[in-house]
Amino acid sequence: MSSQNEKNQEFFKNFEQQIIQGRKLLKLGNHKWADKLFTKLYFDIQKADWINLQKKDQLNEILNNSWDKYLQSLIQQTDEGSIFDVIKYYDSYNRYFGFLAKQNKYYELLNHGKNLIKSYINQPDVSINGLIKLLNSLSNIMKDEGNYHELLKYQILSIYLNKSVSPSSIYYFSVNFLWEFLKKIEPTKRTLLLYVFIENIGISFQLKENSEEFVKEINNIMVDKLRPELKSEFSHLSKIKINETNFNEIFSDLENLLMYLNDIGESSWILSLIENIFLKIIQFNSLDDAVDYIKKYLYFLLKRNRFEISFNLYKFLGNYFKEFYKNKYNFLLIEHWADACKNFRDLKEKKYLLRSLEELQKNISTPSNAKQIVHYFYVYNFIWRLKTKFITPEKFEFWNSMFYRAFFEEQDINLSENINKFLSKKIQPLLTNLQEFPNEYSQELENMTFFDQQDEGLFNLFDEKENLKIEYLSIRIRDNGKINYFGKFEDSQEFQDIIVDEYWNDAYLIKIYNDLFWNIEVEKDITFVDFGKLLYLSLPKKLRNIFLKLKQDCTDHIPHIFLILDKINIPFDLIHDGSGFFSLKYPIGYSLGEPDLRGINSNIPILPLDQSKQKFNILTFGSLNLMLPSKWDDATKNNVLMYPFNEGVNELNHIIQYFSESSFVDHMEYYIQENLTRENVLNSIISGTNDIIHIIGNLFYSTENPKNSYFITNDYQTVSISDINYAIKKTTTSKKPFIFFNVRIFNLLGDQLPSILKVISKIIQNFDQNEITGIIIRILYDFNDNTRQLISNIYNNLTDGFSQGISVLKARQKILLNKVASNVDQKEIDIQQDINVESIIAFNSFLLFGKPWKMLE
């Protein structure tokens, strides 16, 4: 890990610790120091140029949620109403408002301001002057933000509290806004709209039991203080009466008014109107009718891309569900906000999705029975799929999603038990009976109507092709996680798709992978098999459905898998689908960049085309920089190599001996010690006579210019990746060499890089795939019996006429067959059994870059 990467990780670690400390301060009521701590964290985030904007938003959201959860905890609900410490409540809100203002988050500030007013307005002995000051303060913010509709509401509320009109610049501004708006409205519609708007203020803040009385009181206070034009409009308010008898007639007028406002683009007034209609339908008809109506209009607005008002309607309805259905685990409320997320997820502007996600997660509580548990994990799987497209999810969201997939989708009980260790301490005790998949869970899965069931239409195609095997599958995964795939059956029918409801997000998998493969001293929480299964579960359901078909096919058939990536972080060879590692089941090849997803037009050969061995030319370099550079070692009083590579020397000796004794070798050249010069290396490649090039040595990686990363030759010159690629292109023969790299990678300061997959991606993509057959590169350095056999087996298979993907696959399988059976030709043996850690590391230390169906030419 580079020093900068270490600093970045340390930043996030400190952030987590300080969040915990800040929440403890809030719990103790120490608002001042919590505010100072959170403010410092906020500015630390803003100053960190290496953090992208989405991640900054995510970290800031954690800060805001800390305040938000604390504010919620201060209120206790009783049968008599809300109970809270007034002073503590006001002080915490005051500091939180300042914190939101620093972030310019005025939507959140005004939303919390409204909640604060609602909390205070009906409290006994509340200071009216204090409330009016708060209303005027929020009104000024609304004016600056252009939210004039809400500004008018707050000014009318101030008038009601004060029982008189107090002339001020902001009051005059608000009534002028009202008149300018009413001038746009057809005169016959003005009175009803004005009545509903004022009535809604009284209902929203629960000011009078009879909302008609509230309208009458406001009218009496204001009518004589208004300009003549408005006085005329207000004077008609007393004529409006809405009751059970005339509601159907009034409802028609309200609906017409609603459509009229929509047509003229006055969305801010629509919300008051539809809220009023909703409450009237409840009063005079039923709650179900009201919910059906508001949802119908909500979807009407969504289809017309009126997202601001749509979100506000979701908010209004969500608040109603929260108040009306006070269940501890509120299915209706959770699925209401999940529906909002679904409808906002494809928008380019993510603010409505982020707000909806915040509301969704705020309302998920701890489940207590089987139905709630199934729903709880399903929702988090939905959240995971949603967040992977644009933001790194939280760690607990990753584990909740993985548990859902392991337990409810795959019914992998052992893996589910291991995942349970990473779940919330509140959830773990609920999941004690996992060994036998409980009937109650099975029944709930069968009975539950999922709110976001993924399209599994591909299964229909698989049913039609039940007796046909998949020939190959190509998968492209972009740097941003976007996935599309292409495949072909034996009858040449093709299938393809772009996955739109989930992106590939491997942030937490990378950490687990690095702990397993690189942090040798760290005690492992999960096994290699568990990791392989997690890697499988992290794939979108559509891909897992295809791999299920592949698993069924591969009993007597070997489909090829071709992965096209922008960069490789984790080898897909390590995927474990429940029956085994992909590295032991499929020929897998990688490519970096922009190759076509389509494979080949003819059938892919599995068995060698020609059983008689061809003869091949071999070129070997090793060990690059065996003699240089060196430094003085005072302990031994000698110059010693700065970068000794004993494993490379051992491999070199094995390779030279192996090729020397192989019947498939027509000609072999190898360069070692003083013969390993820049001139010899490049001229031997340019000759164009090589079928196989095997390179062993230390590679010095350039972050700024990866293609010029270089080896040091023993004449103290350099051979860069660009040099090798150029030399291959310069050949005049049609041969396309197969290249085997066994390299250790260092940075330019001479520090060995532990995890090298990202580096490999940037190096490999500089090779022209049209000029070579393929590249095998080692990602782990140990040279032992397993890796010695693997290298030999790969070359034996390649020169026997197998494709490069099949060659690697069979090489791995043969090692395991040798371990578990005395007769290596035994066909029925389960090669996935009895795999030890040493073997897992060994057969995954080689990755093939290139189309797996290509053979030596």
N, C-alpha and C positions, 0 to 999 in steps of 0.2 A: 504494500500500500504506500503510495507516495505521501510525502510530508503534507502537501496541500490537502490531499484526501483525508489524512488523519486529522488535520485541523478542522475540516468540514464536519467530520463525524463527531469530533469533540464539541463543536458548536451545538449540534443537535442534542447531544447528550446533556450538555449544560442547560439547554433550553428546557428539556423535559424536567430536569431537577428543579429549575427555578419556577416552572409552572406549578409543580407540587408544593414548593415553598409558598408561592403566592396564594394558592388555594387554602393552605393552612392559615395564613395571615387573615384571609377573609373570614374563615370559619371562627377565628378568635375575635372577629369584629375590628381588626386593625386595618381599617380601610385606607388610611393614609399611606402606610408602608407597602401595602399590596398595590396601591395605585402607582407608587414610585417604582416598584419592581416591574410591574407590567408595562409601564411607560418606557422604562429603560429597555426592556425586551423588544418592544415595538420598534424603537429607533435602531436597535442593534440589527433587527431584521432588515429594515429599510437600507441600512448602510452596507449590508452584505451583497456586493455586486454579483457574486457567484451564485446566488439563489435566484431562480427564475420567478417570474411574476406569479404564476399559478401556485408555486410552493409558498411564496410570501403570503398570498391570500389565505392559503391553508393554515399557515402558522398564526396569522392574525386572527383567523376564525377561532383557533384554540384559545387565544387570549380573551376574545369576546365571549366565548362560551363559558369561560371560567367566571366572568362577572354575571352572565345571564343565569347560570345554574345557582349561583349564590343568591341572587335576587329572588329567584323562585323559592329557594329554601326558607326565606324570611317570612313567608306567608303561610299561616296555618288555616285550613278551611274547617269550619265548624258548622253546625246546623244553624247557628245565628248569623253566620257570615264569615268574613275574613278577619283574622287576628294577626297583628304584626306590631313590632316596636317602631313607632312612628319616626323617632329621631334617627335610629339606625337605618331604617328603610330610606328616609330622605337623604341622609348623608351618602349612602352607598350609591343611590341613583345619581346624585349630584356629581360624584367623582366619576361614575361611569359615563355620564353625559360628556364630561370634559375629555375623557379618553376617546369616545366616539368622534368628538369634534376634531381631535388631533388627526384622526384617520379620514376626515371628510365623509364619514358614513352617516349622512343625514337621514337616509331612509330608516336605518336602525334607531337613530336618536329619536326621531319623531314617533316611531312605533312604540318605543319604550316610554316616551313622554305621555302618550295617550294612555298607556297602562298605568302610569303613575297617577294621572288625573283621575282615572276610574277608581283606583284604590282609595284615594283621599276624598273624593267629592261627596260621598254619603257617610263619611265618618263623623261621629258626634264631635262637637267642639273644634272642628277644622277651621283654620284661619282662612276666611274668605279672601282677605287682601293677599295672603300668601299664594292662594290658588290663582287669583287674577294675575299676579306678577308672573307666575309660571306660564299661564296661558299667553300672556303678552310676549314673554321671552321666546316661547315656541312659535308664536305668530310671526315674529321678526325673522326667524330661521325659514319659515314657510314662504315668507315674502321673497327672501333672497334666493330661495330654491325654485320659485315660480309655482309653488303649490297653493294657488289662490283659493281653490275650492275648500281645502281644509282650513285655510286661514279664516275664511268667512264663518265656518262652523265654530271655530274657537272664539271669534269675536261675538257671535250670538250667545255662546255659552257664558262668556264674560258678562254680557248684558243681563242674562238670567240670574247669575250669581250676585251681581251688583244691584239688581232690581231697578236699574236705570241706565241710560246711555251716557257714557263718559266720553265726550268728544276727544279724539286723538287722531294723529295723522294716519295711523294704521287702521283705525275704525273707518275713516273717510275713504281710505284706499279700498277697503273690503266692500263697502256698500256701492262704491263706483264700479267695482268689478261686477257686483251683482246686477246693476242696471245695464251695463254693457252686454252682459250675457243675456238678460231677459229680452233685450232689443232684438236678439237673433231668433227668438222663439215666437212662433205664431201666437197672437194675442189670446186665442181661445184655450191655449194649452198652459199659459203662464201661471194661472192661479193654482191649478192642481200640482204643478211642479214645485212651486214655492211652498205649498202646504206640506207636501211629502218631504221636502228637504228639511224644513223646520221640525216637523214631527219626528224625523229620524234622529235628530240631535237629542231630543228628549228620551227616545227609546234607547239609543246607543249608550248614553250615560245614566240610564235608569233614574231619571229625575222626577217623574210623576207616574203614578199607576195609570192614569188616564192621559194618553198622549194628546188627545184633543184639547185638554185643559192647558197643556204646555204650549201648544200653538197659540191658543187664545191669550195666554199671559204674555208671550213674546210680542204678539200683535199689539196688545194694549200698551206695552212699554215703548215700542219702536215707532208706531204709526205716526205719532205727532212730531217725531224728530227726523223724519225722512224728507228728502227732496220730493216735490209734488208728483213727479212721474212714479216714483216707488210707492208713495203714499197711496196712490190709486190702486196699485197692484195689491198692497197689503190689505186695503179696505175690503177686498173680495174674499179674504180668507175665511171669514165667519160663515160664508155660504156653503163651505165644504163640509159634508157629513159623510163618513164612511162607516157603514154598519152591515150586519149580516143580511139585511133586506136588500140593500142596494149594491152589495159588493160585486156581484157578477157584472152589473152594468159599469161600475167604476173600474173593475178589473180590465174590461175591454179598453177603456180610456187610458189606463196606466200602460197597458201593453202597446197601444198605438204610440203613446208618448215615448216609451222605451225605444221603439224602432225609429222614431223621429230623431231622438238624440243620437242614436247610432249613425243614422244617415248623415247628420250634419257634423259628425265628428266630435261631439262633446262627451268624451268618455268619462271625464271626472264626475259628471252629474249622473251618469248611468248607475254608478255603484249605489248611491243613496236611493235611487228609484227601485232598483232590483232588491235591495235589502228590505225596503218597505213592502214590496210585493210579496217577498218570501214570508215575512212576519204576518202579513194579512192573510195569506193562504193558510198558514198554520192556525190563525185565530178563527177563520171562518170555514175552513175545510179540514185538512189534516197535514201532519208533518211529512208523510210520504209524498203527498201531492206537492208540497212546497219544495222538497228536495228534488223531486223529478223535474219540476219546472225550472229551478235555478240551474240544474245541471244541463238541461236542454239549452238554456240560453248561454251557459258557460261554453259549451261546445260550439254553439253558433258563433261566439266571439273568437274562439280559437281558430276556427276555419277561416275567419276573416283577418287573422293575424293581429288581433287586438290583445296583445300579450300583457300589457300593464294592467288593464281592467280585468283581464282573465285571472291574473295572479291575485289581485285584490279580492275577487270573488272567491277564489280558493281560500284565501285568508279568512274572509268573513264566514264562509261555511265551516271551515276548520275550527274556528273559535266557537261556533255554535255547537258542533259535535262534541267539542271538549267540555263545554258547559252542560249540555243536555245529557250526554252519555258519559257518566263519571265512572266507567269501569276502570279497574286498575290496569288491565291490558285492553286497550281500546282498538279492536279490529277495524271498526269503521273509520276512525280518525287516521290510523296508520295507512290504510289503503286509499284514503282520500288524498293524502300527501304523496303517496306512491303514484297515484294517477296524475297528479300535477307534474311530478318528475318525468313521467313518460311523455307527457305532452310538451314539455319544455326541453327535452334532452337533445333534440336535433337542431336547436337554434344556434346560430353563430354566436350571438350574445348570450353568455352563460349566467347572467345575474339572476334570472328567474329560476333557473335550475338550481343554482347555489342556494337561493332562498328557500326553495321547496325542499331541497335536501336537508337544510338546517331544520326546517319544521318537521320533516319526517323523522329525523334522528332524535329530535327533542321529545317526540311523543312515543318512542319505543320504550316500553318498560320491561322489567324482568318477567318472563313467563312463569306459570305455575302448574300447568297441566299439559297433557300430550298435544292437544290441539294448538295451544299457544306456543309450545316449543317448536312444533313443525313450522308454524307461521313465522315465528321469531327468526329462525335460521333462513327460511325462504326469503324474508325481507332483506336480511343482510347479504344474501347471495345476489339479490336484485341490486342492492346498493353497490356491491363490488363491481358488478358488470357495468353499472352506470358510471362509476367514478373512474374506472380504468381508461375511459375514453379521453379524459381531460385533466385528471388530477391524481396524484398518488394517494390511494386510500390509506386509512389508519391501519396499524398492525392488527388490532383486534378485529377489524372488518375482514382482513385477509383470513384470519383463523376461523371466524364465524362462517365465512363463505366455504372454506375448505371442509369444515365439519359438515355443512349441509350436503355438499357433493359426496363426501366419503360415506356418510351415514345414510342419508335419505335417497340419494341417487344410485350410489354404487353398493351400498350395504356392506362396506368393508369395515367390519367391527373392530378389528385390531388397530387399523389406522385411526379410526374414530376415537378409540381410547387414548392413543398417543396424542392426537390433536387436542383432546379434552384438557390436557395439561396446560395448554396455551390459552384457554378460554377464560372469561371473566370468573373471578372467585364466586360471584353470585350465581353463575350458570353451572359451574362444575358439579355442585351437589345434586343438581336436578338430573344429571346424566350418569347415574350409577348402575343402571340395568341395561348395559349395552351388549353384553355377550350374546344374549338371545334377542334378536330383533323383535321388540315387543309387538304384540298384536295390535295394541292401541295405536302405535305409530303407523303401522301398515294401514289400519282402518282410516286414520286421519288423512293419510296421503291419498287414499282412494276417494274419500269424501270431499276433500278440500277443492274448491274452485280457485285455482291460482290466478292472480290478477295480471300476471305478465308472462304467460306461458310462451316459451320460445317456439319458433317455427321449426318443426321437425319433419317437414315435407320430404326431405331427402330419403327418409325411410321408405316412402312409397316407391321411389326409384329402386332402392335396394331390394324391395319385395319383388318388383318386376324382374330384377336381375338375380334372383335368388341363387340360381345355379351357375352364374357367371362370376368370375373372379375379377378383382380390381388389378389392373396391370401395373399402374403406377399412380402416385399421388404427388403433386407439386404444391408446396405451400409457400406463399410469400408473406413475410412479416416485416412491416416497415419500422423505421426507427421510432415512430410515434405509436406503434402497437397495432396499426391497422392490418387486417389479415384478409387475404383472398386466396383461393385455392383452385386447382384444376386437376381432374383425374380422368382416367380412361379404363373402361372395362375390356375384357378379352375380345368382345365383338366390335371393338373400336368405338362404341358409343361413349361420348364424353359427358362429364358433369363438372360444373364450376359454379362459384358463388363468391360474393364479397360478404364478409361477416360485418354487420352494421350494429349489432346490439352488444358487442363486447370487444374490447381491444386486448392485446397481449400486454400485461403489466407484470414484470418479473422482479420488481424492486426487492421484495422480501425473500424471494427464491434465491436471488444472487447472494444475499447475506448468508443464507443457510448453506448454499453451495460452497462459498468461500470457507465457512467454518468447517465443513466436512473435508474439503480437499486441501486446504492451505493452512488453516490454523491447527496444526497437528497437536499442540499442547492443550487445546480447548476441549473440555469434556463435552461429548456430543449428546444433544437432547433427543435427536432422532437418528435413525439408521439410514444407510444408503438406499435401502429398499423403500423406506418411508419417504425419503426425498424424491425418489423416482415416481412414487405414486402421487405426491403433491404436485410434481411437475405435470403429470398427466391430468390431475384434477383442475389445475389452473388453466387448462385449455378451454376455449369456448365449447359449449355443449354440441354444436354442429360438428366440430372437429372430432370430439370424442365419439359421436355417433359413427363417423367414418372409420375411426380406428377400431370401433367395435366390429364393423364389417370386415376390416383387415384382419382382426384377431380370428374371426371365424374362417377367413379365407386361408390363413397361412399354415393350416395343418398340413396341406399337401401342395402348397403354392407359395411363392415368395414375391409379394408385391414390393416395388421399389418406392422409396421416399426421397424426394428432392426438396431441400429447404433453401429458400432464397431470402437472405437477410441483409439488412443494412450493416449490422454488426452482430457478432455472436457473443453472448454473455454466459450462456449455459449450454452445454451439449445436449441436443435432443436425443442423442443415443441413450442418455440416462433415464428417459421416460420409462416408467414401469406401469403397464396397463392392468395389473392384477395377476396376469399369467406370466409375466417376465419382462426383462429389460428390452427395449427396442434394439439395443446394440447386439442382442443375441437372437433377434427375430427377423430383422429387416436389413436389406442393404440401404444405407443412408448416405447421402452426399449433400454437401453444403455449397452454396455459391453466394457471393457477395456482389451487390450491385443491381443490374437491370436485365438479367437474362430472361428469355421468354419462359412463361410458366409451362408451356407445352413441352412434352418430352420428345418422343420420337414417334414417327408415323407407323412403324412396323412393330411387330411383337418383340418384346425384350427377351434376349436369350438368357436363360438361367443356367443351362448346362453348357460346357465349352462347345464351340462350333467345330473345332478340329482337335481330336484327341491326340494327334501326333504333335509333339512339342516343337515349337519354333525355336530359332536361335535369336538371342538378343544381345545388344551391346550395352555395357554397363559403364557408368562413370561415377567415381566416388571421390569426394573431398573429405579429408579429416586428418587430425582435428584442426580446423581453422584456429589460428593463434595458439597452436601447441607450444611454439617456441617463444613467442612474444605476445604482449610486452611483459617485462619482468621488473622486479624491484628488489632492493637490498634487504635481506633479513639478517638483522644483527645477531639473532640467537644462533643461527646456523653458519653465520659468516659467509653467506652465499647469496647470489641473485636467485630469486624464486619467481615462478609464474604468478602474475597478478590474478589470472582467471583460470586456475586449473580446472579441468573437466574430466575427472577420472572415469565417470560413467561413459562419456563420449569416447575415450580411449578404448574402453572395454568393448563398446559397440563397434568401433572401427575394426578392431582385431577380429571380432566375430564376423562382420560383414565381408572383410577381405577373404577370410577362410571359407565362408559360406559360398561366395560367388566363385571362388577358385575351384571348389569341388562340385559345382552345379553343372549338370549336363546341358542346361538351356542357355548357357553363356557362350556366345560366339566370340566376343572380344571384351576385355575388361581393362579399363584404365583407372588407376587410382593415384592420387597425389597426396603425399604426406611429408612432414618435416620440411627440409630445405627445398623440395620440389613444389611445395604448395605456395606458388607465387601468383600474383595477380594475372600476369601474362598467361601462365599455364592454365589457370582456372577459366579465363574468358575464352582463350583460343580453343580449349577442349569443348566448350559448349557451342561455340560458333561453328565448329566442324560439322554439326548437324547429324552425326552418326549415332547419337545416343538414344536408346529406348528408355533407359532408366537412369536418373541422376540422383544419387544419394549424398546428402550434405550433412555433415556433423560439425558443430562448432558453437561459438558464442556470438550472438547477434547484438549489436549496439543500436538501440532504438532511438529514433529522432521523433519527438512529439510534434515538432513544427513541420517536419517533412518526412513522413513515414516511408515514402518510396526510396529515400536515400539512407535508410537504416543500413548498417554495413557490418560485414565480417572483416577481421584483420588477418591478412595473409602473413605467411612466415617470412616474407621479405619486407614486412612492416608497411605494406600498402593496404588499401581497402578495396573490397568488392561489395558494392551496394546491391540492394534488391533491384534497383533500376538497371544496374549493369547486367545482372543475370537475365532479367526480362528482355533487355535490348539484345543480348547475345543470342537468346532463343529466337527472337524475331529475325535476326540477321542471317540465320541459317538458310541455305539454298535448297535443302532437302525437304521432303514432305513429312518427315517424321515429327510426331508430336510427343515429346518425352513425358514420362511419368516421374514426378519429383517427390522425393522423400526427405523431409526436413527433420532432423533431430537437433534442435537448437535450445540453448538457454538464452534468455533475453535479459539484457542489462540496459539501464538508462545511460545517458552520455556521461554521467558522473561516475559510472562504474558500479551502481547499486543494482543487484539482481532483482528483477520484478517477480513477485511471487505468483499472482494471478495474471495470466497473460492472454486470456481469450480476446479482450477488447483490442489489445495490441496486435494479435494475430489477424483480426478482422481488417485492421488498417493496412497491414502488410500484404495479405493475400489478395486484396482487391486490386492491387497494382499489376497482377499478372493477367495477361490476355488469355482468357479461357479457351479461345479458339486456337491458340498456339501450343497448348499442352493437353495431355490426356486427363490429368488430375494431379492433385497435391495431397500427400498425407503429411500431417504435421503432428508432432508429439506435444502434448500440453502438460505432461508430467515427466520428470527427468530420470526416475529410477530405471536402472538397467539390471534386470534380474532374469531368472529362468523364464518367467511368464513373458516378459517383453521380448526376450531373445527368441522364444518360440513364435510369438506373434509376428515379428518381422519376417522370420523365415517362412511361416505359413502364408503370409500375405503374398510374398514373392512367388512361392510355389504355385499358389492359385492363379495369380496373374499370368504367369508364364504357361500355365496349363490351358489358358484360353477363357478363363472366367472373367466376367466384368469386374471392374475395380470395386464396386459395392459388394458384390457377392464374394469377392476375394477377402475383403475385410471381415465380412460376416462369418464365412466359413473358418477363417483363421481364429476368430474368437471362440466359435463353437468347438473347434477341435481341441483347444486347450481344456475346456471344461469336460469334454468327453474323455480326455486322457485322465482327468482327475477323478471322475466318478465311475468309469468303466474300464475294465482291463482290455476289452475289445473296442477299439476306436471306431470300428465300422458298424457297431450296433445301431440300428435305425430307431428303435422304439424308446430309447432312453430319454428321460426328461432332463434336458441340459440346463434347465433353470433351477434345478434343485442343488443344494449343498454348495452354493456360491459363497466363498468367504470374502472378507473385505479386501484382502490382497488381490484376489482375482478381479473383483469389481473395479478396483483402481487401475489394474493393469490393462484390462481390455477396453477401458474408457480413456486410456492415455493417448490414443490415436484418433484423430479426426480426419475424415476424407472430405476434401474440397473439390467438387467436380460432379458431373452427372454420374450417378452410381451405375448406370447401365453401359457406360463406355468401357472399352477394352483397350489393351495395348495395341497400337497400330504397327 
